[in-house]
Amino acid sequence: MKAITVKKAGGPEQLQLVEVAIPKPGVGEILIQTKAAAINRTDILGRQGKVAYLPSDILGVEVAGVVVDSNQSDFAEGDFVMGLVNGGGYAEYVVMPAQRAMKIPTSLSFAEAAAIPEVFLTAYQTLFWIGQLKRKETVLIHAAASGVGTAAIQLAKQLTDATVIVTAGSERKLEVAKQLGADVLINYHDEDFDQRVLQATKGQGVDLILDFIGASYWQKNLKSIKTGGRWVLIGILGGQFVEQVDLFQLMSKCIQLTGTLLTPRSDQYKAELTHDFIQQVFPYFEDQRIKPLIDTKFSLAEVAAAHIRMEDNQNIGKIILTVAD
């Protein structure tokens, strides 16, 4: 089969299309003919050699496709499925733990389905499992036009009717966020988001922050969060080291600060998250109250261009690799 591997840690030019053996499913796994896969920041970090938790030489952690080999009672050959894999998604075939497989709702294409697992599960986990977002609360979502950002806006609005405040770097991205349900739109190039947040919340701050940025937003996030608020760190696009941190600020505001990544979580954790997600969110996909947002599609051979588009922050929503017709 054709697959994408990395020659050596480095830039997009290190991605190569090669021929490798089709993997064989083990106990509790199913083999999928991949129809579409999606690009994630985790893939870029893996290509750069900055993460050690990806077990496969082939990149890609989320796919959609057709089951071609299964000894699981819940899935049969020919079933359309999507889900998280332990690497190997940038390939014509991939194995997936059966406990993480989700049957694709009939309203979705393979490309749309591939745009769901990583970002929607991450958004669901951070909003509800960790962030404990409740009805009518206020949430600040950074990187609003990213895959996780576009998923989080919809989940927060549809499941809790929260007031959603977002930041992004262009009016085009903010307009998309508005269409998805965002209430307060902040262009971080034009204004200090903490001042707008305090204005929008009458000086109280938000109940929850979903932070993709990290170090460069530290002080403004502290000002934006209310006393007793929850702050979930899920990215470090703005740096990972914060100088001269005043821990007393966290203590005095009684803030709960939690860091999380989904990819290195255990198989059991991902299986439980997947099951809860199916129960709580799938009805919204089926009647199209929630939709995955696709930015662009690339062929498997165009994977370097897909990585460049994400690294340049050009995308609004998910970047998809089409693997097979």
Secondary structure, DSSP 8 states (H G I E B T S, - for coil): -EEEEESSSSSGGGEEEEE-------TTEEEEEEEEEE--HHHHHHHTT--S----SB--SEEEEEEEE---TT--TT-EEEEE-SS--SBSEEEEEGGG-EE--TT--HHHHHTSHHHHHHHHIIIIIIS---TT-EEEESSTTSHHHHHHHHHHHHHH--EEEEEESSHHHHHHHHHHT-SEEEETTTS-HHHHHHHHTTTS-EEEEEESS-GGGHHHHHHHEEEEEEEEE---TT-S--SS--HHHHHHTT-EEEE--STTS-HHHHHHHHHHHHHHHHHHHHTTSS---EEEEEEGGGHHHHHHHHHTT--SSEEEEE---
